[in-house]
Amino acid sequence: MDYVSALVPPVVMAVFFTGLIVTIVKTQGGANKAKEDAAVDAAVARAESVRQSPEAGGA
């Protein structure tokens, strides 16, 4: 029975990893793609504007 306890964790991790990959692939694109792209574009623009703005009190 030691072999069963040795094989269970890798099998469980493989099943969950496969489920994760399937979920990621299924959620790519679809109806929400434009909304997700807009959210990412807004976040990138906000990050760039903060990075490029002059800092107050700089030497």
C-alpha positions as CSV (number, residue, x, y, z in Angstrom):
1,M,0.0,0.0,0.0
2,D,3.0,2.3,0.2
3,Y,3.0,2.6,-3.6
4,V,-0.6,4.0,-3.5
5,S,0.3,6.7,-1.0
6,A,3.4,7.5,-3.1
7,L,1.3,7.9,-6.3
8,V,-1.7,9.8,-5.0
9,P,-0.1,13.3,-4.7
10,P,1.3,13.4,-8.2
11,V,-1.9,12.1,-9.7
12,V,-4.0,14.6,-7.8
13,M,-1.6,17.4,-8.9
14,A,-1.8,16.2,-12.5
15,V,-5.6,16.2,-12.5
16,F,-5.8,19.7,-11.0
17,F,-3.1,21.0,-13.4
18,T,-5.0,19.6,-16.4
19,G,-8.2,21.2,-15.1
20,L,-6.4,24.5,-14.8
21,I,-5.0,24.3,-18.3
22,V,-8.5,23.4,-19.7
23,T,-10.1,26.3,-17.8
24,I,-7.5,28.8,-19.1
25,V,-7.9,27.6,-22.7
26,K,-11.7,27.7,-22.5
27,T,-11.8,31.2,-21.1
28,Q,-9.5,32.7,-23.8
29,G,-11.4,34.8,-26.3
30,G,-15.1,34.6,-26.3
31,A,-17.7,37.2,-25.5
32,N,-15.7,38.9,-22.8
33,K,-12.5,39.3,-24.9
34,A,-13.1,42.9,-25.8
35,K,-14.0,43.8,-22.2
36,E,-10.9,42.1,-20.9
37,D,-8.7,43.7,-23.5
38,A,-10.1,47.1,-22.6
39,A,-9.4,46.5,-18.9
40,V,-5.8,45.5,-19.7
41,D,-5.2,48.5,-21.9
42,A,-6.6,50.9,-19.2
43,A,-4.3,49.3,-16.6
44,V,-1.3,49.6,-18.9
45,A,-2.1,53.2,-19.8
46,R,-2.5,54.1,-16.1
47,A,0.8,52.4,-15.2
48,E,2.6,54.3,-18.0
49,S,1.1,57.6,-17.0
50,V,2.3,57.2,-13.4
51,R,5.7,56.1,-14.6
52,Q,6.1,59.1,-16.9
53,S,4.7,61.8,-14.7
54,P,7.2,64.1,-13.2
55,E,7.8,63.4,-9.5
56,A,7.1,66.3,-7.1
57,G,10.1,67.5,-5.1
58,G,12.6,65.7,-7.2
59,A,16.2,66.8,-7.0
